[in-house]
Amino acid sequence: MQSSGGERAALLSTETIGSLKLDDFVLATSMVYRHHDEKRSVWDVWLHACHHASSLSRSIQRRDGSAPAEIAYLSMWLFTFVHRIGGTIGTPLPGDRSEEETIIRTTSPYAAVLWRNFPGLCPDCYWRRSGGGDRALERIDSLARPCDCGSRNPTDQGSMVPCAAAVRDFADRPISNRPSSMDEWQAMFAAILSASPTSTKITSLLEQFGQAGDAMVRLYTYSGRHPATREEVARRYIRFERELSEVTALIFSLAQADIFGPRDSESPPTLSRLVWQQYGSEERGAFVCSHCESCPCGCDIRFVPSEVSAGSIRQAAEPDN
């Protein structure tokens, strides 16, 4: 596989998967279905992620044994989405079918986006505990406590931009130790959200998918009251990346739920291992399709309009006379 830096990387395995850098993990997983994903719209990819978020919630509630597979499916679609929108705003990428899709972008690589929003702590907790980003009021012991936003009101929309600026300032300081590998991000998010029970996390995950979807739509939908000024556009990208980071934090944290395995075992559950168990090939040292076991996937998937015409679908949908 290739790393995000372009150099040839070592073969992957159960033992090494957790040490893979986050952005390299995203790149590696996105390679599996890349030929198919180039025929999908960005909304197609996002809706698949939404579907598996719902399926993960159902599997956890029912304890039907499908949760490990569902969190892997969800992660694969989320990482595919993240890779898909990593480009220059306004510049088309493979799969973009409309000008709106060229606007749905992150402004930095995934790991940088996550760190700007979760620099070792919950952004809302930081804003509240520091009195609105006042350095004089920062107390490391207070900031290091797990998130307790569940019992409090979130940061209001009017404070979103100054909160983001204060959190980004905190993230840029030497005192903050940014994670690198998948398992380091896992440990950080698990610590931040350690006070939240699994039931709360899964409810929050579904809520955040809705919020992220709304933030995505707002990237290309404006009004006379809120025109596309420099300040308004910046505010909307800040919100979109914040909501996407919230989704990511919850998925990483959920991966350590008891339903995925005991935490005190020799191989405690991690998102990297759960995804590898579903898509990893020890023989090939890479991620492969879970059905045809190839990379790139060779399954016979047909899309409108590249392989199937809209006219043929219309005719098939017409009632018999």
N, C-alpha and C positions, 0 to 999 in steps of 0.2 A: 504494500500500500504506500501511498504518498502522504507525507505530513503536510500540514498547512504551510510550512515553509518551503515545500517543493522537494526536499531531499527524500531519498529512499528510507523508509522506516522499517524496523524489525517486524518479523511476523508476530501476529497477535496470538494470545492463548488465554486460558482461564487465569493463569498466574500473572500475566502482564497487563491484562485489559484495564485494570483499575488504575494503572500508572500512566495510561495514555492521556495526553493533554486534551482538555475539553474540546477545543476547536478542531483538533485532529480526529477526535471521536466523531464529531458532527460530520466531518469530511468523509471519514471511512464509512459511516452508515449511509450517507447520501449516495454513495457510489453504487449501492446494490440495485436500486430501482431507477437509476438516472435516465435510462432510455425511455421508460414509461413516464417518468415525472416531467420530462420535457414536453409531453403531450397533455399534461394536466394544467389547468388554470391554478393560480395561487389559492383561490377559494376552494377548489377541489381538494388540495392538500390539507388546508385548514379544516374542512368539514370532516375529513377522515380522522384527524386528530380529535375533533369534538366527539365523533362517534365512539372512539376508543376510550375517551375520558368517561363517557356515560357507561360504557361496558365495564370499565374498571370499577366504577362506583357500584354497579349492580353485582359484580362478582365479589367485592369485599363485603357487601351487605348479606349476600346469600351464602358466602363461604363455600362456593361450589368448586373450588380448586383451579379456576381459570385466571385468578388474579395475577400470577407471575407472567403468564403469556400476555394478558391485557396491558400490563404496565410496560412490557417490552414493545408491543404494537404501538401504544400511545407515544412512547419515547421515539420510536423510529419515525413516526409521522411528524412529531414536533421538531425533531432534528432536521428532517427533510424540509420542513417549512422554513426553519431558521436558515438553512443553507440556501434555500431558494430565494430568500429576500435579502441576502447579503450582497449588495451591489451598490452602484451609484444611483442616487435618486434621479428618476427621469430617463435612465438608460435601460432599454429593453434587455431582458435575459431570456434564454430558451424557455419556452412555455408561456411567456407573456402574450396574451391575445388582445389586450386593450391598453390604452394609455393609462388608465387607472392603476393597473397592476405595476406599472413602472414607478409608481409613487409609494407602493408598499415596500419599504426598505428599512433596515436598521442602519443607524449612522456610524456604527463601529462593529468590529468582530464580536461574536456572541459573548466570549469571556469578558471582554471589556464592557459590554452592555450590562452583564450581570453584576460585575464588580462596582460599576457606577451606581447601581441601585441597591445592592446588598454587600457593602464593604465590611463583611464580618458581623453585621447587625441588621435588624429590621429598620428600614428607612423611617417609618412612622414612629417607631419607638425612639429612634435617635432624635427626631424633630421634637418630640414631646419631652424627652428626658434632658435635652440640652436647652430647653426653653426657647425653641425656635432657631437652633443653630448657633447659639451663643457659646463661643469657645470657653469663656470664663466659667460657664456652668457645667462643662463636661466633666464627668467623673467616670473613670474607666470601669470601676466596679459596677456602676449603674448601667453603663452602656453595654457591658458584657452579659447582662442578664438576658434570659430567653425572652422572646417576643410575648407581650401580654396584650396585644391589640384586640384580642377576641372579646374582652370585656370593656373596650373603650371605643369611642368614635374614631374613624380613620381621619387622616389629614384631609381638610376640606379642599375643594378644587382651587379656591383662591390662593392657598398656600402651596400648591403643587410645584410651581416653578421655583420659589425660594427654597423649598424643602429639597428639591432635586439639586439645586446649586450647593446647598450646605452639605448634603450627603456626598456629592462629587468631590467637594473640597476635602472632606474627611477621607475619602477613598484615595486621594492623591498624596496623603501624608505618609511619611516613613513608618508611623506607628502601626499602619495597617499592613497585614501580611496577606497578599492576594493568593488564593489557591491556584494551582496549576493543573494537577491531574484530576481525572474524574472522581477518584475516591477522596481527594482533598476537598473538592466542591461538595461532595456528599457529606463529609464530616461537618463542614461549615453550615450548610443548610439544616442538617439534622440538629445541630446545637442551637441555632437560632429559633427553630420551631419545636424544640423539645417539650415545651409546656402544653402543646396542643394535642389532644387525643386524635386518633385516626379518624373518627367519625366527623370531627370538626374539619380536619384537613380535606377530606373527600368532598364535603359540602362546599368548602372554600374553593376547591379546585374547579368545581362546576361553575361556581359564581365567577371565578376569574377568567374562565374560558369565555363566558359571556361578555365580561368587561373588556377583554383583549379583542374580541371580535368587534365590539362597538368602537374601540379605539382605532382599529384598523380601518373601519368604514370612514371614520372622521378624518383620516389622512387625506382623503380625496373628496370630501363633502363639506362645503362651506356655505355661508349665507350672507345676506346683506348686513345682518347684525354682527356676524363674525366672519369678515372677509379674510382672504389668505394673505395677511400681512406677515412680515418677517417674524414678529413676536408670536402671532397666532400659530403659524406653521411650526415654529420651534416648540411651542407648548404642546402641540398635538403629537409630535415625535417623542417628546419627553414622556407623555402619558402612555403612548403605545409601547415604548420600551420598558416602562415601569410595569405595565400589566403583563407583558410577555415574561418579564423577570419573576413576577409573582407566580405565574403558572409553573415556571421552571423550578422555583424554590419548593413549591408544594410537591411536585413529582419526585424530586430528589429526596425530600423528607419522607414521603409516603413509602419509598422503597425500603425503609427500615422498619416498617410495621411488622408486627408479629406474624401476620398472615403469610409473609414471605419467608419466614424462617426465624429461629431463635437468634437474638443478637449476641449471645454469649458463646456461640459455637465457634469452631475453628475457622469457619468461612461464613461470617455473618452476611446477611443480605445487603447488597449494594446495587445501585441502578446499573452500573457497568456490568456486573455479573448477570443480572437478570436479562439484560439485552443480549449479552453474549450467549446465554443458555438458549435463547430463542433463535438467534441469527448467526452465532459464531461457528466456525469450522476449525477444529483443532488441526485437521489434516492440511488445510489450505492456509491456515494462519490469517484468516480474514473473515469479514462478514459476508454472508451469502443469503440468498432467498431461502426462506424457511420451507418453501414448497419444492422448487426445482433444484435447490442447493447449488445454484450457480451465481456468479457475480461477473457481469451484470445479470440480472434476472432474465430468464429466457421463457417465462410463462406467456401463454397466448392471451394477451389482454388487448382488447380492441376498443378504440375510442371514437367518439364523434368529434370532428368530422374526418380525422385522418384515416381510419379504417372502416368506419360505418357512416353512411350518409344520413343526414337528418331526414331526408325524404323517405328512406326505408323505415325509419322509426315511426314517422307519421303514418305511413301506410299500414304498418303493423298495429298501430293504435286505433285505427279506424274500425268502428263496429261492423260486423258482417251484415250485409243486406238480406 
